[in-house]
Amino acid sequence: MNMKKALVTVPLSFSLLLPTTASIVSADDHSSAKPTVTTEAVELRASLDRLLSEHAYLAVETMRKGAEGAEDFEASANALSSNTEGLSKAIASVYGEEAGKQFKQIWSDHIGYFVDYVKATGNEDAEAKEAALQELTEYRKDFSQFLENATDERLKAGKLADGLQMHVNQLIGAFDSYVAGDYEKAYEYERKAIEHMYGVSKGLTSAIVDQFPDQFNETKAVTPAADLRSNLNHLMSEHAGLAMMAMQNGIDGSEDFKASTQALSHNTDDLAAAISSIYGEEAGQEFKKMWTNHIGHFVDYVKATGADDEEMKQKALDALDQYRQDFSMFLEKATEGELKSETLAKNLQSHVDYLITTFDQYAQEDYDMAYETLRESYGHMFGAAKALSSGFVNQYPEKFSSDMPSEMPDTGMGGAEQSNNFTWIILSVLAMLAGTAVFARKQSRNQ
């Protein structure tokens, strides 16, 4: 890959990034005095949450596919390129085609250096590996200085460079660990890489809305309600992303299948641990069992596909159908009608359909369509997070009424900051589920 470095020469604004539009909230519009997850600034943050976290997710997976020499490597790389196109088109919509091309060049360059590292590893070329790392070092320095200048020093180059180095370390660490056969470590790095991008989104969005307040109706990107939505963006999209990869690994019989399912389990553990810290170990364990069951139905579908067992596949789909109905009705009651079960059930069915369709396309070796659907599935979870966070904030506005401090976050664009103060609503809802036994099915385990 032969790419030249280029710097965007215009101020960096993402005001026209595609917003997350899915909504299942029935409440009336709220006045500006009430907390909300749907301000212009929060929509920008959610858009960056999606694009930046998807970049990290697809980058790790594409590098892994490259190491495997997998048949779907090209399709995975194309998905990563499409993510770049999404960012580039947003820039072009604001500043014109030339600016969009410049941004696309610099963003593609840094992806290219990672690809160079993958190729060098495959060729056992230590010199080429070092050259790729040096290019990444130069990239982070140049890009950090650019962002400091573009944001009128709202973001500092020194801290930015540290944050970008963390991004490099996480992606290289995930790849190196995978090549070394340390699959658990590889997925630990992947999860950290995804989480890190939510900090990048938070810091960058704060700088942009502070720099161009009129473009965002004088709203803020960092509020209790905004943090709730971003936290849900993270947990829910990570669930979908890890589930899709675990399903692929399952049908392939990959050596890292167990590690990928453990990563998915750790996503569940994060929720269960939070519930335990508030409501006790028993409530946390009950939640963990319920959430694991729904994951188990997808595992059942993978096993049935491998066994070419149509009856078993249908049973798995029936179990998922029952899950969405029960869970939808529960959430309507829990939120006192802020979320409607009928609409919830449709959105949950979309989640099921996305994951099943992505998996079926992958199993049928229609990789281009599989990764197209994969991106849609990943993106769908941001609409779900918007709807759920909006419902919770509408139900308990007093818990989200205070704004965060107005000064810029002291951030090097590091990892996302999780806070129980901002997520207590979702945790309380989930904890209530601990006493609601809606399934009896046990998770099927693959070894």
Secondary structure, DSSP 8 states (H G I E B T S, - for coil): ---------S----TTS-------B-S----TTS--S-SHHHHHHHHHHHHHHHHHHHHHHHHHHHHHT-TTHHHHHHHHHHHHHHHHHHHHHHH-HHHHHHHHHHHHHHHHHHHHHHHHHHTT-HHHHHHHHHHHHHHHHHHHHHHHHHTTTSS-HHHHHHHHHHHHHHHHHHHHHHHTT-HHHHHHHHHHHHHHHHHHHHHHHHHHHHHSGGGGTT--S-SHHHHHHHHHHHHHHHHHHHHHHHHHHHHHT-TTHHHHHHHHHHHHHHHHHHHHHHH-HHHHHHHHHHHHHHHHHHHHHHHHHHTT-HHHHHHHHHHHHHHHHHHHHHHHHHTTTSB-HHHHHHHHHHHHHHHHHHHHHHHTT-HHHHHHHHHHHHHHHHHHHHHHHHHHHHH-GGGG-S---SS----SS-S----HHHHHHHHHHHHHHTT------------
